[in-house]
Amino acid sequence: MVRPSAGGHVGSLHFFATGPRSALAEVHRQRRDLLHRTCSRHTRRQRLLQPEDLRHVLVDDAHGLLYCYVPKVACTNWKRVLLALSGRAPPDPRAIPAHEAHAPGRLPSLADFSPAEVNRRLRAYLAFLFVREPFERLASAYRNKLERPYSAAFQRRFGTSIVRRLRPRPGPDALTRGHDVRFAEFLAYLLDPRTRRAGPFNEHWERAHALCHPCRLRYDVVGKFETLAEDAAFVLGLVGAPGLRFPEPPPRARAAATRDRAARLFRDISPFYQRRLFGLYRMDFLLFNYSAPSYLRLR
């Protein structure tokens, strides 16, 4: 359905062709170049993308924008920003409730368009995504969805399956509620071949490259959770909306606490499972230039 251009990507960098080169624009050029080189080295001939592959790429026709959202990487705030830009919500993104930002149908995705319309937008629009250090994102997903969830329904849906499959003697409460999944059980579930045979991962722990297909679609901006404020301002400047305020990112102290929490969780995991899990998420580390965390024992 979606065919890459001669360079292996579709998309346009015309947004960067005018104006003075800033230091941040150079950072983003280097990220794009590294992504392209890594894709060239590590990907072989791939199937054409189908509509379901484009579900995470949201469309703003008024501003010529494509945003691929990765859960646990500030996607709620980016959806708020897109709604504010569209004029279908309050102009201050912070005034938009999270449940409205995530409501189905509020923002169209590329999957809603015909192949010709998809390719036209890919050629002409500014495309961006935001990524995060893969294991910090994984730890955040576990904490938010399984350990201290906002939704008991999510625990019942996934937690009960994990407990039933991987816990030797689960109690009746755990089988009913799925409320006490341990991090080691969660990782074992991710590594279990039966999980992949049943279908794609849930979006909260699916690899960023599997959600956004950066080796098939050309992204003009690869933003990072670790530099969220600067990268968000850069994107809004390119869009021509520098006055729109992106909701404040987490303070540095909280970011450090998140890193420490991930380190504590993974230190209790055996080196064998650490290596296997790193292999599972390896392409995200490579494509987006993240080093293996120092707490891992990979050798």
C-alpha positions as CSV (number, residue, x, y, z in Angstrom):
1,M,0.0,0.0,0.0
2,V,2.7,2.5,1.0
3,R,5.7,2.4,-1.3
4,P,9.1,3.8,-0.2
5,S,10.8,6.3,-2.4
6,A,14.1,5.6,-4.1
7,G,16.0,6.5,-0.8
8,G,14.0,3.9,1.1
9,H,11.7,6.5,2.6
10,V,8.7,8.6,1.7
11,G,8.4,12.2,2.9
12,S,9.9,15.6,2.4
13,L,12.4,17.8,4.2
14,H,11.3,21.0,2.6
15,F,10.5,22.4,6.0
16,F,14.3,22.5,6.7
17,A,15.2,24.0,3.3
18,T,14.7,27.6,4.4
19,G,15.9,29.8,7.3
20,P,19.1,29.8,9.3
21,R,20.5,26.5,10.6
22,S,20.2,26.4,14.4
23,A,22.2,24.1,16.6
24,L,19.0,22.2,17.4
25,A,18.2,21.8,13.6
26,E,21.7,20.3,13.3
27,V,20.9,17.8,16.1
28,H,17.8,16.7,14.3
29,R,19.7,16.4,11.0
30,Q,22.2,14.1,12.8
31,R,19.3,12.0,14.2
32,R,17.7,11.6,10.8
33,D,21.1,10.7,9.2
34,L,21.8,8.1,11.9
35,L,18.3,6.6,11.6
36,H,18.7,6.3,7.8
37,R,22.1,4.7,8.1
38,T,20.9,2.2,10.7
39,C,17.9,1.3,8.6
40,S,20.2,0.7,5.6
41,R,22.4,-1.6,7.7
42,H,19.8,-3.6,9.6
43,T,16.7,-3.9,7.5
44,R,16.1,-6.1,4.5
45,R,13.4,-6.1,1.9
46,Q,10.1,-5.6,3.7
47,R,6.4,-6.0,2.9
48,L,4.3,-3.0,1.9
49,L,2.7,-1.2,4.8
50,Q,-1.0,-1.9,5.2
51,P,-3.7,0.4,6.7
52,E,-3.4,-1.1,10.1
53,D,0.3,-0.3,10.2
54,L,-0.6,3.4,9.9
55,R,-3.0,3.5,12.8
56,H,-0.6,5.4,15.1
57,V,0.2,8.1,12.6
58,L,-2.1,11.0,13.3
59,V,-3.0,13.6,10.7
60,D,-3.4,17.4,10.9
61,D,-4.4,18.5,7.4
62,A,-4.7,22.2,8.4
63,H,-1.0,22.4,9.4
64,G,0.4,19.7,7.2
65,L,1.4,17.5,10.1
66,L,1.9,13.8,10.7
67,Y,2.6,12.6,14.2
68,C,3.3,9.0,15.1
69,Y,2.4,8.5,18.8
70,V,4.3,6.1,21.0
71,P,2.5,5.5,24.4
72,K,4.5,6.4,27.4
73,V,6.4,9.1,25.5
74,A,4.3,12.2,26.2
75,C,1.7,11.1,23.7
76,T,-1.2,12.5,25.8
77,N,0.2,16.0,25.7
78,W,1.0,15.7,22.0
79,K,-2.6,14.7,21.3
80,R,-3.7,17.7,23.4
81,V,-1.5,20.0,21.3
82,L,-2.9,18.6,18.0
83,L,-6.4,19.1,19.2
84,A,-5.6,22.7,20.2
85,L,-4.0,23.3,16.8
86,S,-7.1,21.9,15.1
87,G,-9.4,24.4,16.8
88,R,-11.7,21.5,18.0
89,A,-10.6,22.0,21.6
90,P,-9.5,24.8,24.0
91,P,-6.5,26.7,22.7
92,D,-4.5,25.8,25.9
93,P,-3.6,22.1,25.6
94,R,-3.4,21.9,29.4
95,A,-7.2,22.5,29.6
96,I,-8.0,19.4,27.6
97,P,-8.7,16.3,29.8
98,A,-6.7,13.3,29.1
99,H,-9.7,11.1,28.3
100,E,-10.7,13.6,25.6
101,A,-7.3,13.6,24.1
102,H,-7.4,9.8,23.8
103,A,-11.1,9.5,22.7
104,P,-11.4,7.5,19.5
105,G,-12.0,9.5,16.4
106,R,-10.9,12.9,17.8
107,L,-7.9,12.9,15.6
108,P,-7.8,11.2,12.2
109,S,-5.0,8.7,11.4
110,L,-3.3,7.8,8.1
111,A,-5.2,4.5,8.3
112,D,-8.4,6.4,7.5
113,F,-7.3,7.5,4.0
114,S,-7.0,5.8,0.6
115,P,-3.5,4.7,-0.6
116,A,-3.3,7.7,-2.9
117,E,-4.2,10.1,-0.1
118,V,-1.8,8.4,2.3
119,N,1.1,8.8,-0.1
120,R,0.2,12.4,-0.9
121,R,0.4,13.3,2.8
122,L,3.6,11.4,3.3
123,R,5.3,13.3,0.5
124,A,4.1,16.8,1.5
125,Y,3.6,16.9,5.3
126,L,6.0,17.4,8.2
127,A,6.3,14.0,9.9
128,F,7.6,13.6,13.5
129,L,7.7,11.1,16.3
130,F,8.9,11.1,19.9
131,V,10.9,8.2,21.4
132,R,12.3,7.2,24.8
133,E,15.0,5.0,26.2
134,P,13.4,1.6,25.7
135,F,13.8,0.1,29.1
136,E,12.7,3.3,30.9
137,R,9.6,3.3,28.7
138,L,9.0,-0.4,29.5
139,A,9.4,0.2,33.3
140,S,7.0,3.1,33.0
141,A,4.4,1.0,31.2
142,Y,4.6,-1.7,33.8
143,R,4.2,0.7,36.7
144,N,1.4,2.6,35.0
145,K,-0.6,-0.3,33.6
146,L,0.1,-3.2,35.8
147,E,1.6,-2.2,39.1
148,R,-0.4,1.0,39.9
149,P,-2.9,1.2,37.1
150,Y,-5.4,3.9,36.3
151,S,-7.7,1.1,35.0
152,A,-8.6,-2.1,36.8
153,A,-10.0,-3.3,33.4
154,F,-6.4,-3.2,32.0
155,Q,-5.2,-5.3,34.9
156,R,-8.0,-7.8,34.4
157,R,-7.3,-8.0,30.6
158,F,-3.5,-8.5,30.8
159,G,-2.7,-9.2,34.4
160,T,-5.0,-12.2,34.7
161,S,-3.5,-13.7,31.5
162,I,0.1,-13.2,32.7
163,V,-0.7,-14.8,36.1
164,R,-2.6,-17.7,34.6
165,R,0.2,-18.5,32.2
166,L,3.3,-17.8,34.2
167,R,2.6,-18.2,37.9
168,P,2.9,-21.8,39.2
169,R,0.2,-21.5,41.9
170,P,-1.8,-18.4,41.4
171,G,-4.4,-17.5,44.0
172,P,-8.0,-17.0,43.2
173,D,-7.8,-13.2,43.7
174,A,-4.9,-12.8,41.3
175,L,-6.7,-15.0,38.7
176,T,-9.8,-12.7,39.0
177,R,-8.1,-9.3,39.2
178,G,-4.6,-9.6,37.8
179,H,-3.6,-6.9,40.2
180,D,-0.3,-8.2,41.5
181,V,1.8,-9.0,38.4
182,R,5.5,-8.9,39.3
183,F,8.0,-7.2,36.9
184,A,9.8,-10.6,36.3
185,E,6.4,-12.1,35.3
186,F,5.7,-9.2,32.9
187,L,9.1,-9.6,31.2
188,A,8.6,-13.4,30.9
189,Y,5.3,-12.7,29.3
190,L,7.0,-10.4,26.7
191,L,9.6,-13.0,26.0
192,D,7.1,-15.9,25.8
193,P,6.8,-17.0,22.1
194,R,3.1,-17.6,22.7
195,T,2.6,-13.9,23.3
196,R,3.9,-13.0,19.8
197,R,2.0,-15.8,18.2
198,A,-1.3,-14.4,19.6
199,G,-0.7,-11.0,17.9
200,P,1.2,-7.8,18.2
201,F,2.2,-6.5,21.6
202,N,-0.1,-4.0,23.3
203,E,0.8,-0.5,22.2
204,H,2.1,0.4,25.7
205,W,5.0,-2.0,25.4
206,E,5.3,-2.5,21.6
207,R,8.6,-1.4,20.2
208,A,8.6,2.2,18.8
209,H,9.9,1.0,15.5
210,A,7.0,-1.5,15.2
211,L,4.4,1.3,15.8
212,C,5.9,4.0,13.6
213,H,7.9,2.1,10.9
214,P,10.8,4.6,10.7
215,C,12.6,2.5,8.1
216,R,9.6,2.7,5.8
217,L,8.3,6.2,6.5
218,R,10.5,9.3,6.5
219,Y,10.4,11.3,9.7
220,D,11.6,14.9,9.5
221,V,11.9,15.2,13.3
222,V,12.9,12.4,15.8
223,G,12.1,14.0,19.2
224,K,13.2,12.4,22.4
225,F,11.5,12.2,25.8
226,E,14.9,13.1,27.4
227,T,14.9,16.5,25.6
228,L,11.1,16.9,25.4
229,A,10.9,20.7,26.1
230,E,13.5,21.7,23.4
231,D,12.3,19.2,20.8
232,A,8.6,20.1,21.3
233,A,9.4,23.8,20.9
234,F,11.4,23.0,17.8
235,V,8.4,21.2,16.2
236,L,6.0,23.9,17.1
237,G,8.3,26.5,15.6
238,L,8.4,24.5,12.4
239,V,4.6,24.3,12.4
240,G,4.4,28.1,12.7
241,A,2.9,28.0,16.2
242,P,5.7,29.0,18.5
243,G,3.2,30.7,20.8
244,L,1.5,27.5,21.6
245,R,2.8,26.2,24.8
246,F,3.6,22.5,25.1
247,P,2.5,21.2,28.6
248,E,5.5,21.3,31.0
249,P,7.6,18.1,30.8
250,P,8.5,16.3,34.0
251,P,11.1,18.1,36.1
252,R,14.6,16.7,36.0
253,A,14.3,15.3,39.5
254,R,11.3,13.2,38.5
255,A,13.2,12.1,35.3
256,A,16.1,10.9,37.5
257,A,13.7,9.1,39.8
258,T,12.2,7.3,36.7
259,R,15.7,6.2,35.7
260,D,16.5,4.9,39.2
261,R,13.2,3.0,39.3
262,A,14.0,1.3,36.0
263,A,17.5,0.4,37.3
264,R,16.0,-1.1,40.4
265,L,13.5,-3.2,38.5
266,F,16.0,-4.6,36.0
267,R,18.7,-5.3,38.6
268,D,16.5,-8.1,40.0
269,I,16.3,-9.7,36.5
270,S,18.8,-12.5,35.7
271,P,21.5,-11.7,33.1
272,F,20.0,-14.3,30.8
273,Y,16.6,-12.6,30.7
274,Q,18.3,-9.1,30.5
275,R,20.1,-10.3,27.3
276,R,17.0,-11.7,25.8
277,L,15.0,-8.6,26.5
278,F,17.7,-6.4,25.1
279,G,17.6,-8.5,22.0
280,L,13.9,-8.0,21.7
281,Y,14.2,-4.2,22.0
282,R,17.6,-3.9,20.2
283,M,16.3,-2.1,17.1
284,D,14.8,0.7,19.2
285,F,18.2,1.2,20.9
286,L,20.0,1.2,17.6
287,L,17.6,3.3,15.5
288,F,17.3,6.1,18.1
289,N,20.9,6.1,19.4
290,Y,20.3,4.8,22.9
291,S,23.2,3.1,24.7
292,A,22.6,-0.1,26.7
293,P,21.8,0.9,30.3
294,S,24.8,0.6,32.6
295,Y,22.8,-1.5,35.0
296,L,22.4,-4.4,32.5
297,R,24.7,-7.4,32.6
298,L,24.9,-8.3,28.9
299,R,28.2,-10.2,29.0
